[in-house]
């Protein structure tokens, strides 16, 4: 296995394996038979916090468009809708993750994958391009996080 890229989120490292591609919505994609296996990047998981709940709004066989809502995820720091990283058809859903969302905290690049979509990887970013995307997004993300922390302390 090649050495992962490490994006520092303040003092917290987000590991990015270099053997797959990435979507701008912070999902990784790895080619498998029948399409692309996708999951959340370490960057997304660190922003959400310890993940505790996942619901799908799609089933196997559902055609999806890029950026279409496909589910919902809840973590200790935030909740978020999940969006398809690219257009295709849902070929497989990892049923183990909704049953045990902590797989995303501990094995997000292995057993914590989310689903398989029948699609090519056109439009996805190389690991280096995704790293540059994170560098470009990080200043805004920090401002948003600091704003949320300020509101939380005002309660």
N, C-alpha and C positions, 0 to 999 in steps of 0.2 A: 504494500500500500504506500502511496506517495505521501509525503508530509503535507498536512493540512495547512491552509492559510489561517492565521489567527487575527481576528479583528478585535481590538480592545474597545470595550464599551465602558469607558472609565477604567476601573481596575478589574473589570470582569471580562475574561476572554470568551469570544464566540468562535468556536472551531468550525472551519469550512473545508470539508474534504474536497480535494481537487479532482476526484474521479467521477464527478457528476456536474450537471449544469444547474443554473439557478434562475428563478423568475424574479421580477422586480417586486412581487408581492411576498417575498421572503419564504418561498418554497424551493426545495431542491427537486431535481428530476434525474432519474437514472433509467437508462434503457433496459427494458426487460422484454421477454416474449409477449407480444400483444400490445406494446406501447411503452409508456413511461410510468414508472413508479414514482410517486411524489410524496413529499412530506414537508414538515416545517423546518426551516433552518434554525440553527442555534441562536441566531440573532432574534428571530421571532419568539422563540421559547423564552429567552431571557427577558424580553420586553413584557411578555404575558405573565411571567412568574410560574410558580408550581402549578401545573395544569391539573384540573380536577374534573372537568366535564367537557364532553364532545358530543354533538348531535349532528347528524347528516340530514340534509333536505333533498338528497338525491339517492337513487338506488342503482344497482348494477343494471346496465342497459340504457341509462339516462344520457341523452346527448346534452353536452354542455358547451356554452360559449365561453371564450376567454373573459375573465372578470365577472362571470356569473356567480351569484351566491350559491354555495354548495353545502353550507353548514354553519355551525356556531361553536365557538370554543370559549371556555372560561378558565382563567388562571387566577392566582392570588393577587396579581397586580392589575389585571385588566381582563375585559371580555372583548371578543371580536367576532364578527362574521368571518367565515372562510370563503374565499373566492377561487374559482378554477384558475390555475396559472396559464392554461391554454385551452383552445377548443378541441373537442373530441367526444368520445363516448366513454362513460364510466364502465370499465371492464371488470374491476374488482375493488372491493372495499375491505380494508383491514378491520375486521370485526373485533379484534383483540383490543384496539385502542379505545373505542367507546366503553368497553367493559373495564378497561384499566388505563385511564388517561396518563397515569404516571409513567407509562412506557415512553411517552414523549419527553419526559424529564430526564430519563436515564439512557434510552436507546433510540434517540430520534433519527439517527442515520441508519438504523438496522431494523429491529423489530417494531420500531415506532413509526413506520411508514403509514401513510393515510390511505391512498388509493392508487389504482392503475387506470390511466386514461389512454385510450387509443389515439395517439397523436405523435407527430414528429417533434423534434426539438427546435424547429425554426422559431426564432424570436427569443429563445432563452439565452442567458448570459453565461460566458465562461466563468470559472471561479475568480479569475483576475478582474473581469468586468464587474462581477457582483461585488467584489471587495471595493472597487472604485465607486460603485453605486452606494454602498454602505458609508463610505467616507463622505460622499456628497450629502447623504441624508442625515448623518449623525448630528451635525450642529442643530438642525431643526428639531430632531427627536429629543435632544437634550433640553432645548428650550421648552418643549411641550411637557416633558417629564418634570422639569423644575416648576412649571406652572401648576401642574397637578399636585405636586408635593406642597406647594404654597397654599392651594385651596384646601387640601386635606388638613393642614395644620390650623386653618382658620375655623374649623368646625368646633 
